[in-house]
Amino acid sequence: MPEPLKIDIWSDIACPWCFIGKRRFEAGAAEAGVPVEIEYHSFELAPDTPVDFDGSEFEFLAQHKGIPEATAKQMIERVTGIASTVGLNYDYDALQHTNTVKAHQLLHYAKLRGRQLEMKERLLAAYFEEGRHVGRVEDLADLAAELGFDRDDVVRSLEADEHLADVREDQAVAQEFGIQGVPFFVIDRKYGVSGAQEPGTFAEVLRQVAAEKVDA
């Protein structure tokens, strides 16, 4: 078996395109038949968001982008339709908009224990499909416990901001790379792919990079 290609993905939990991009990348990697090793990195699209946002996602998007609420609703309907094409059932009526810095810390906690990918999937599904809160320590600890993590230890880690420095380091690297939007994929530490591209695009890039490694 060839050595897996390292895939570094900058992503936010409160990012509808990040979940869509995750599914499309997974499909592309399967299509390419190229082994990959994935690591997620922290990126906050709206770091000033309060933990308990008082309002709907439509209101947040309208405020955040400075657009009418009707336009925000159309954007959300469009992304919900695209999500459904990759098997995701976004429920924006139930979604609880929140700050994601603690969720990013939980991803680093899980990474240290070799289970970051499971935790990423759980957080995205909880946020976009299940209307769960992913900004508060107790709620995040509940989600981690569902995956078999020690709930008390998760609470300890999050309350102590044990992995906040790791989150900030990811964000600093994103800034160095000039990453301004997510998802952003860095393939084999050399090639950048921006956005939730179609599976075929990912497959083509992966095959190309894998072939280059063989030639090298």
C-alpha positions as CSV (number, residue, x, y, z in Angstrom):
1,M,0.0,0.0,0.0
2,P,1.3,3.5,-0.8
3,E,1.8,5.9,2.0
4,P,-1.4,7.9,2.7
5,L,-1.6,11.5,1.4
6,K,-1.7,13.9,4.3
7,I,-4.9,16.1,4.1
8,D,-5.1,19.1,6.3
9,I,-8.6,20.7,6.4
10,W,-9.4,24.1,7.8
11,S,-13.0,24.1,8.8
12,D,-15.7,25.5,11.2
13,I,-18.5,23.6,12.8
14,A,-21.0,26.4,12.1
15,C,-20.2,26.2,8.4
16,P,-22.8,24.5,6.1
17,W,-20.3,24.2,3.3
18,C,-17.8,22.5,5.6
19,F,-20.2,19.5,6.1
20,I,-21.0,19.4,2.4
21,G,-17.3,19.6,1.6
22,K,-16.6,16.8,4.0
23,R,-19.0,14.5,2.2
24,R,-17.8,15.5,-1.2
25,F,-14.1,15.0,-0.2
26,E,-14.9,11.6,1.2
27,A,-16.6,10.6,-2.0
28,G,-13.7,12.0,-4.1
29,A,-11.2,10.1,-2.0
30,A,-13.2,6.9,-2.5
31,E,-13.4,7.5,-6.2
32,A,-9.7,8.2,-6.5
33,G,-8.8,5.0,-4.5
34,V,-6.0,6.9,-2.9
35,P,-5.3,6.4,0.8
36,V,-5.6,9.6,2.9
37,E,-4.8,10.7,6.4
38,I,-7.1,13.6,7.4
39,E,-6.5,16.2,10.1
40,Y,-8.9,19.0,10.9
41,H,-7.8,22.5,11.9
42,S,-9.7,25.2,13.6
43,F,-11.2,28.2,11.8
44,E,-13.9,30.5,13.2
45,L,-16.1,32.2,10.6
46,A,-17.7,34.5,13.2
47,P,-15.6,34.5,16.4
48,D,-17.6,37.4,17.8
49,T,-20.8,35.3,18.0
50,P,-22.2,35.0,21.5
51,V,-22.5,31.5,23.0
52,D,-26.2,32.0,23.3
53,F,-27.3,33.9,20.2
54,D,-30.8,35.3,20.7
55,G,-32.4,34.8,17.3
56,S,-32.8,32.5,14.3
57,E,-30.1,31.5,11.9
58,F,-31.9,33.7,9.3
59,E,-31.5,36.7,11.5
60,F,-27.9,35.9,12.3
61,L,-27.0,35.6,8.6
62,A,-28.8,38.8,7.7
63,Q,-27.0,40.7,10.4
64,H,-23.6,39.1,9.7
65,K,-23.7,39.7,6.0
66,G,-25.7,43.0,6.1
67,I,-28.5,41.6,3.8
68,P,-32.3,41.5,4.0
69,E,-33.7,38.5,6.0
70,A,-35.5,37.3,2.9
71,T,-32.2,37.1,1.0
72,A,-30.7,35.2,4.0
73,K,-33.6,32.8,3.9
74,Q,-33.1,32.1,0.1
75,M,-29.4,31.5,0.7
76,I,-30.2,29.0,3.5
77,E,-32.8,27.2,1.4
78,R,-30.2,26.9,-1.4
79,V,-27.5,25.4,0.8
80,T,-30.1,23.1,2.4
81,G,-31.0,21.8,-1.0
82,I,-27.4,21.2,-1.9
83,A,-26.8,19.4,1.4
84,S,-29.6,17.0,0.6
85,T,-27.8,16.0,-2.6
86,V,-25.0,14.5,-0.4
87,G,-27.3,12.9,2.1
88,L,-27.4,15.6,4.7
89,N,-30.7,16.8,6.3
90,Y,-30.1,20.4,7.5
91,D,-32.7,21.6,9.9
92,Y,-32.3,25.4,10.2
93,D,-35.5,25.8,12.1
94,A,-34.0,23.8,15.0
95,L,-30.4,25.0,14.6
96,Q,-29.0,26.9,17.6
97,H,-26.4,29.4,16.4
98,T,-23.5,29.7,18.8
99,N,-19.8,30.5,19.2
100,T,-17.7,27.5,18.2
101,V,-14.4,28.1,20.0
102,K,-15.2,25.4,22.7
103,A,-16.2,22.9,20.0
104,H,-12.8,23.5,18.3
105,Q,-11.1,22.8,21.6
106,L,-13.1,19.6,21.9
107,L,-11.8,18.5,18.4
108,H,-8.2,19.0,19.7
109,Y,-9.1,17.0,22.8
110,A,-10.4,14.2,20.6
111,K,-7.4,14.4,18.2
112,L,-5.0,13.8,21.2
113,R,-6.9,10.6,21.7
114,G,-6.9,9.5,18.1
115,R,-10.6,10.2,17.5
116,Q,-10.8,13.6,15.9
117,L,-12.7,12.4,12.8
118,E,-15.5,10.8,14.8
119,M,-15.8,14.0,16.9
120,K,-15.9,16.2,13.9
121,E,-18.7,14.2,12.3
122,R,-20.7,14.1,15.6
123,L,-20.4,17.9,16.1
124,L,-21.5,18.7,12.5
125,A,-24.5,16.3,12.6
126,A,-25.5,17.6,16.1
127,Y,-25.4,21.2,14.9
128,F,-26.9,21.0,11.4
129,E,-29.3,18.0,11.6
130,E,-30.2,17.6,15.3
131,G,-30.6,21.2,16.6
132,R,-28.1,20.4,19.4
133,H,-26.2,23.2,21.1
134,V,-22.4,23.0,20.4
135,G,-21.2,26.1,22.2
136,R,-21.7,25.3,25.9
137,V,-19.4,23.1,27.9
138,E,-22.1,20.8,29.3
139,D,-23.7,20.2,25.9
140,L,-20.4,19.5,24.3
141,A,-19.5,17.1,27.2
142,D,-22.8,15.3,26.5
143,L,-21.9,14.8,22.8
144,A,-18.4,13.6,23.7
145,A,-19.9,11.1,26.2
146,E,-22.1,9.7,23.5
147,L,-18.9,8.7,21.7
148,G,-17.6,7.1,24.9
149,F,-15.3,9.9,26.1
150,D,-15.0,10.5,29.9
151,R,-17.6,13.3,30.4
152,D,-16.0,14.7,33.5
153,D,-12.6,14.9,31.9
154,V,-14.1,16.7,28.9
155,V,-15.7,19.3,31.2
156,R,-12.4,19.7,33.0
157,S,-10.5,20.2,29.7
158,L,-13.0,22.7,28.3
159,E,-13.5,24.7,31.4
160,A,-9.7,25.0,31.7
161,D,-9.3,26.1,28.0
162,E,-6.8,23.3,27.9
163,H,-6.6,23.4,24.0
164,L,-7.3,27.0,23.4
165,A,-3.7,27.6,22.4
166,D,-4.0,24.8,19.8
167,V,-7.0,26.4,18.3
168,R,-5.2,29.8,18.1
169,E,-2.2,28.1,16.5
170,D,-4.4,26.6,13.8
171,Q,-5.9,30.0,13.1
172,A,-2.4,31.6,13.0
173,V,-1.3,29.0,10.3
174,A,-4.5,29.7,8.4
175,Q,-3.6,33.4,8.4
176,E,0.0,32.6,7.2
177,F,-1.5,30.5,4.3
178,G,-3.9,33.4,3.4
179,I,-6.9,31.2,4.1
180,Q,-10.0,33.5,4.3
181,G,-12.8,31.1,3.8
182,V,-13.5,27.4,4.7
183,P,-13.5,24.6,3.9
184,F,-9.9,24.8,2.8
185,F,-8.0,21.6,1.9
186,V,-4.2,21.4,1.9
187,I,-3.1,18.2,0.1
188,D,0.3,16.6,0.9
189,R,1.4,19.9,2.4
190,K,1.8,21.4,-1.1
191,Y,-1.5,21.9,-2.9
192,G,-4.5,24.0,-1.7
193,V,-8.1,23.4,-2.7
194,S,-10.6,26.0,-1.6
195,G,-14.3,25.3,-1.1
196,A,-16.7,22.4,-1.2
197,Q,-15.6,21.2,-4.7
198,E,-17.4,18.4,-6.5
199,P,-16.1,14.8,-5.7
200,G,-14.6,14.5,-9.2
201,T,-12.4,17.6,-8.6
202,F,-11.1,16.1,-5.4
203,A,-10.5,12.7,-7.0
204,E,-8.6,14.3,-9.9
205,V,-6.3,16.3,-7.5
206,L,-5.7,13.3,-5.3
207,R,-4.8,11.0,-8.2
208,Q,-2.5,13.7,-9.6
209,V,-0.6,14.3,-6.3
210,A,-0.4,10.5,-5.7
211,A,1.1,10.0,-9.2
212,E,3.6,12.8,-8.5
213,K,4.7,11.1,-5.3
214,V,5.3,7.8,-7.1
215,D,7.3,9.6,-9.8
216,A,9.4,11.4,-7.2
